[in-house]
Amino acid sequence: MRTRTLHVAAALVAGMLTVSLAGCGSDDEAGRESFTVGLLLPNRVTPRWEHADKPLIEKHVARLCPGCRVVYANAEADAARQRDQITSMITKGVEVLILDPADSKALRSSIQDARRAGVPVVAYDRLAEGPVSGFVSFDGARVGRLQGEALLTAMRARGDGRTVVMMNGDPSSANAGWFRRGALSVLAGEVTIARSYDTAGWSQESAHANMSAAISALGADRISGVLAANDAIAAGVVSAFRKAGVDKPPPVTGQDADLEAVRRVVAGEQYMTVYKPFEKEAAAAAAMAVALGRGESAEDVATTTVDSATRRDIPAILLNPAEVKAGDVERTLVRPGVYTVGQICVPELRAACARLGITG
């Protein structure tokens, strides 16, 4: 990965919005201001896609290009369905695609079809194989490192062992390996990985089944920590411990700062999550897509490059995630307006919120 001033990516994204808005009314671009952006998201299992990413991307495309429109499709965790959705959008004349692949490898031929049709593809959140024109995401290695570092901190504070269960993401997602490698860069040599599971579809149900198997094989009292790749997986982990009669599970990580996960963090059921400011990611994706739709280069808005299994030096924007433990909820999620106190501090959590100073 070649990086150019990655640490100022957020400021650059803000600048992109300003510059792009300023150009929307120019005579030279008047003919490029009514194109259609196709938005394809991977599933409904992860709450963020429907609740955050979709409306935010639509908002930022509208701000950058008032004459543009966004057409949307959700793959429902089915790569074949997403291939059909891409074909349909190309046939109907979209001029640029923002794609979060349901399967990072399986969409390769569809991205090649888009390239042949002259439709650039921005890979969103997860890198897809094939000739994508750009990539917008968070630094997945840093996500994994934040999870691994937090898990080590919690385990050392408890001082009751070094046995970890790895609950990885869906192996069809390039991000799953990215997160895992980041976590292992911290955990390797420090803990014993007693079990490691891939979680099909990132689903809570699969995570619950895998964690139940680990508890049965190892014994709940011999598991010192669980590296859960995201919050849906963490939910399955917590429910498996609860079903096994464990009132206070060992430290469990997560990712995405889903509302239910934030409540679990406040309640002490989940040790941490990783917050990825979706507003910045959506703004960056919209800026890159609008630039490509106008016939400009993704390199004009990129801050770094990444490599996929099939292409090198893909123009990219990689943003920085943030760790969220119980003591971080007020500062990281409430003050910026991600969630309100009322959303987090439901009646059964009001006492815990008061202890943590979550008052808004």
C-alpha positions, 0 to 999 in steps of 0.5 A: 500500500502506497500512502499519501497523507492518509492522516488527513483523509477526513479533511480531504473528504470535506474538501472534496465535498466543497470542491464538487459542490462548487463545480456542480453548476458549471457550464462545462459539466452541465451535461454530466450532472444528471447521471445515475449512481447504482448503490449495491449493498451486501446484506440486511444482517448487519444493521449499518447498511440499511440504517446508516450507509444507504441514507448517508450515501444518498444524501452526499450524492444529492449534495454533490450532484443535485441532478444525479439520482441513486438507485439501490439494491440489497443482495440479501447475502446472495452473490448470485442475486448481486450479480443479477442486480449489477447486470440490471443496473448496467442494462438500465444505464447507470453510469457509475456503481458503488458496490459493497460485494456480497462475495469479494471473489464471486463478483469479479466477472460482473465488475469486468462486465461493468468495465466493458460497458464503461461503468466504473465501480467504486468498491465500498467498505470491502475490496472486490476482485476485478477491475474496480476503479477505486476503493473507499473503506476503513483501515482493516488492519487497524480495526483488527489491531484495535480489537486485539489490543483491547482484548489483551488489555482486558485479559491482563486486567482479569489475570485469569488465563490466555486462551482465546477463541477467534470468531472471524468474519465470512471467508468470502469477504476480503475484509474478514482476512484483513481484520484477522491479520490485524488482530493476529499481529497483536495476539500472536505469541501473547495468547493461545488460540484454542479455536478459530471459526469462520462465520458464514454470512457474518450471522449471529446464528452461525456465531452462536452455533460456533461459540456453543461448540467452543464452550462445549469443547473447552469449557466456559471457564477455560475461555479467557477472551473472544475475538469477535470480528463484528457486533453481529458475531459478538451478539451470537457469542454473548447469547451462547455464553448466556445459554451455557449459564454464564452470567458474566462472559469473558471479554468479547470484542466487536465492530460497527458500534451497532446500537444493540452492541453499544448497549451490551458494552454499557451493560458489561456483556461486550467489552468493546466495539470499533466505531467507523464514522459512516458519515465520512465513509459515505462522503468519500464514496459519494465524492469518488463516485461523482468524480468518476461519473463526471469522467474524472479520475479516482486518483484525484480524490484518493489518498492512498492505493491498495492492491487486490488479488487481481489488481495493483495500485487501486486508488483508495481512501482508507479512514481511521476507526475508533475503539469504543469501550464503556468509558468512551461511549459518551465522548465517541458516540453521544456527543457527536450525535451518533446515538442519543442518550435515550437510544442507549440508556433504555430503562434497564441500563439507566443505572449503568449509564449514570455510573458511566456519566452518559448524560448527553 
